[in-house]
Amino acid sequence: MTIRRLVWHVLWIAVMTFGAVTPVMSAEVNLASVTWPPFSDEPDASRFAIDLVHEALSRAGYEAATSIVPAGELTRELRLGKYAGSPALWRSTDREAFMLFSDPYLENRLILVGRKGTAVDAASLGALTGKKVAIIEGYAYGEELDNAKDVTFVAGRDHQQSLERLLGEEVDFMLVDELLMQYVLQHQATEAEQYLAIGTTPLISRSLHFAVRMDAKEARLMIEAFNEELQDMIGDGTYNRILGLAWIRADVDGDGGLELIAGSRAGTSAPLRTYQVLPEASRRTLESTTPDRFMIEGRLFETWEEIPDEYKLPTVWSAEDTETILLFDFGID
C-alpha cells in the first residue's frame, strides 16, 4: 500500500469513527509531451501513453493534465521547470540528471514492413544496405539510424504517407512501431495479408517511462505510487481497454513467465499474435517449452481449454472503440 493510499485509508476510518472530515484534494500534476501518435497527442486523437499514465496517476490520487509542446522543445521546457514532468519519455543521460523515471510501462519496438512477398527478416538496419526506408520526420530514432550509413532514409509527414510510398514502390520498406501494426492486424487483417509483409524482429527498441522533475512536489512518492498501479492495470484489463487491443502479454504475477491477458471477451479461438507491453529484458529466462498462461478479469487459466465459455465471446469493436486508433487507408474502394 502506498503512502497516499494509506492516508486515504486512515481518512476513511476517521470518517467512519468521528463523522465527516475535510477531504484531502488530489494533487495536480502539470505534464508535457510532443505530438507522437499513437502514444501522445491532443485529447481527441491517438494518445494511449498519455491515457495510461493519467489513469495510473488518478488511481494513485493525482490529477494530471498534459500539454502538447513543439517537437524539439520538450527536454528544454522540462529543464526550465515549466512542467513537472512528462507522461512519455525515453531515458537519456541528460534527462536523468534532473528527472526521476518510473518503471517502463510500454516499449517502443520499431519493426520492418515491406510489400507482400518481400523479406522482412533483417536483424538490423545496417543489413538493409542499398535500400530505401520510409521514416517519420522529427522522430528521435537514435543511434541505430545514424549508424546505418549505406541505407537511404526517406522522411515523411506520417505513417500514411510512408505506406503510400511503400505501395507506390518509392521505398523498399517502412519503419513502424509494432503497436501500430498490431492495430492493422487486428482491424485490417484482410488488407494486411493482401499488401504487406510484416517483420517480427525489433530493429530499434526503447522503453517508455513516466518521468517527473526531481524537485517536483512529491516526486519520489508519485513515481512509487505510479509503479505500484502498473501491474494492477495490466492484470485487470485496463491496458487492453486503453490500448484498444484484444490480447496483451506481460508478467503479471512476477514469476518470470508471460501471461496472455484479455478483457471480458477472449474471442472464439486462442490468439495467434499478441502484443507484449513491457521489455523482454524484464522477465527471467525460462525454458522455451514453458507455455504462456491466460488471464481474464484477474483469473488465471493454464490452457485455452480451461477458459469458461462465458469468456469465449467474439471480440466486438464499436466505432467509439476504434475512432482514435491509427489505421491505414490502403486506397481500396
N, C-alpha and C positions, 0 to 999 in steps of 0.2 A: 504494500500500500504506500503510495507516495505521500509526502508531507501534506500536499494540497488536499488529497483525498482524505487524509487523517483529520485535517481541520474541518472539512465538511461533515465528517462522521461525528466529531465532537459537537459541532453546532447542532446537528440533528438530535443528538442525545439531550443537549441543553434545552431544545425546544420541547421535546417530549417531557422533560422533567420540570422545567420552570416556565414554560409558556413561550410566546413569541420573543425572538431577539432580533436585533438589527442584522439583516443579512450581509454577508461579505460579497461585494460585487466582483464579477470576473475581471481579471487583469486584461487590459487591452494591449495588443501587440501589433505594431505597425511594421509590415514586411514589404519587401520589394522583389520584383523579378523582371525578366525580359519576356518578350513575345517569343515563345518556343513551343508551338503546338506539336503534339497534343499534351505536352506537360504543363505549360504555363501560357496564359493569355488572359484576355478580358473575361468577365463573368459569363457572357453569353456564347463563349467559344470553348474549344477543347482546352482544358486546364486540369488534367487529372492529378498532377503532382500537387498543385495548389489545393485542390479539393480534399485530397488525402490528408495533407498537413493541417488544414483548417479543422477537419473532423477530429483528428487526434488531439489537437490543442483544445478544442471545445470540450471534449471528454475529460480533459485534464483541468478544466476550469479557466481556460484562457480564451478571450475573444480576439481572433486575428483578422486583419484586413491586409490585403496585398495590393500594392500599386504596381503598375507596369511602367518601367523606365526604358529609355532608349538603349539599344544594344551597344555594348562597349562602355557604358557608364555605371553599371551595377556595382562593381567592386569599389570604384571611387566613391560613390554615394554611400555605400556601407561604411567605408573607411572614415568618411567625414561625419558619420553619425546621423545622417538624415533619416535612416531607418534602423530599427532594432535588429533586423536580420533578413533572411530570405528563405522561402519555403523550398527552393530547388537549386542547390549548388553542388558543383563538383569540388572536391578538396584540392587545395593547392597550397604551396608553401607561403605565399604572400597572404592568403586568406587566413591560414592557420595562425598567423602572428597576432591577429586581433579578434578571431571568432572561435566559438565553440561549435563543434559539429555533432549532430545526432548519429545514431547508428544508421546504416543505409536502410532506406525504406523502398527503394526501387533500384534497378540497374539499367543504365542505357547501354544496349548492345546493338551495334550497327552491323547489319548483315548485307550481303551482296544479293542484288536482284537483277536478273537478266531476262532476255526474251526466251520464250519457250524453246527448249532444246539446247540452250546454252549451258555450259559447265559453270557452276557457281560454287565450286568446292575449294576455291583459293584459301590458303591458310593465313595469308597476309596481303596487305595492299601492295607490297613490294613484288608479289608474284604476278601482278597484272601489267607487267612491262608491255608498253606499246598500246595499251588500251585507254579508252576514254570513259571516265566515270562521272556521273552526274551527282553533284552535291548541292547543299543549300547555302546560299550566300549569307555570310555573317555568323554561321555556326562555328563554335570553337572545337574543331575536330582534334586538335592536339598534334603531338609529335609524329604520330603514325602517318598522318598526311604529309607532313614536312619531309619525312624520311623516304617517301616513295617517289624518288627522283625521276624515274622513267615512265611515270603514269600521268596522263593528262586529266586534270580535274576540271569539269565544266560546271561552274556555279550558276544556279538559277534561283528564282524567287521563292519556289515552294516545291513540294513533292509532286504535285500535279504536273508542273512543268517538266520535272525530271522524268515522269512516266511518259509524257508526250514525246520527249526527246529519245527515250529508250525505244518506244514502239515505232518511232519515225526513223530509227537506225542512225540518229545523230550521235548517240553514245552507245557504248557496249554494255554498260552496267549502270545501276544507280545504287547509292549507299543509303540505306533506310534503317530506321530503328525497328527492332524486332517487334515492339509493341504495335506499331502501325501495321506491320504485315500480319500480325495476329488478328487485327480487326478485318483486314481484307480476307483472310482465310475463313473467318467466322461469318462474315456478312456478304462476301462476294466470291465465294468458293468457285463458282462456275467460271467467272471471268478470269480468276487467278489461274485455274487449271488450263484454260484455253490460251492465255497470252504470256504467262510468266513462269520463270524458273526462280525459285526462292531458296537461297542458301540457308544453312543452319549453323555455320561457324562464325562467331562474332569476330570481326576484324578490328573493331575498337570497342572497348568496354570501359565504362565509368560508373562508379557507384554514386547514387543521388542521395543528398542529405538535406535535412532542415538545419539551418545554422543561425546563431544569434551572436551579436557582439558580446565580448567578454564583460563589458561594463554595462550591459543592459540589465534592467531590473529583473531579478530572479532568474538570471541567465542559466546558471547551472541547474537550478530546480526545474526550470522549464524544459531543458534538454532531457533530464532524467524522467520527468513526467511523460514527455513525448515518447521516449524509448519504451516506457512501460506499456503504453497504449498500443504499440505497433502489433504485438503478437495477438492481442485480443481482436484487433480489427481484421487481421488476416484470417483467424480461425472462425469468426462469426459471420463471414460473408461480406463484410463491409468493402474489402478490396474488390471483390467480384462486382459489387454494385457500382462503386465509383469508377472502376476501370472499364466497366461495361463488358466484362469477359465471363463466359460460362464457367471456365475452369482456370485455376491458377495452381502453381506448385510452390511449396515452401515447407520449411521445417518448423512445424507448429509446436510440437511437444519437446523440442530440444534434444532429441536422441541422435541427431546427425543424419537421419533419413528424411526424405521429402514426402509430404502428403499431397495428394491431388484434392483440391478444395473447390467445392461448388456452392452456389447459393441454395435456394429451396428447390430448384429444378435441376436435376442432374442430366436430363436428356434421356433418350431411349436406348443408347448404347454407350459403352465405355469410350472416353475421349481418346482421339488418336494423336492430337497435338495440343499441348497446354503451354501456358506462359509462366516461366519461373520469375518470381518478383524480386528475389534477392540474389546477391552474387553467389556463384558456385563455391567460392572460397570460404563461405560462411558455414559450410557443412563439413562434418568429419568424413574421412574417406571410408566408404563401406565396400563390401564385396559387390561386384557388378550384378550378381544374381539376386540381390536384395530387392524385392518388388516395392513399388510405391503403394501406399495405403490411400484410402479415400476418406475425406472428411466432409460431412454435410451438416450444416447447422450445429456444429460442435460435436457431432457424433462420428466416431472412427469406425471404419469397416476395412477388414483385411483384403477383401476381394470385391469385385463388381457384383458378383452373385449374391453377396451378403446384404447389399443395399436394398432396403424395403421398396416395394413397388410404388408406395406413396411418393417417393422422390423421383422415380423414373418417368418423369413427365417431359414432353417436348419443351425445349427452350424457346420461349416466345419473346420476341423483341418488338416493342412498340416504337412508333415514330418518336415519342418523347425519349425513349431509351437511347436512340441512335442519332438524335439530332445534332449532338456535339461531337460525334465520333468522326474522325477523319477517314473518309473513304475516297476511292479513286473514281474518276469519270473515264471509262475505257472508250468513250466515243461510240457506244453501241446504241442503235436506235431501238 
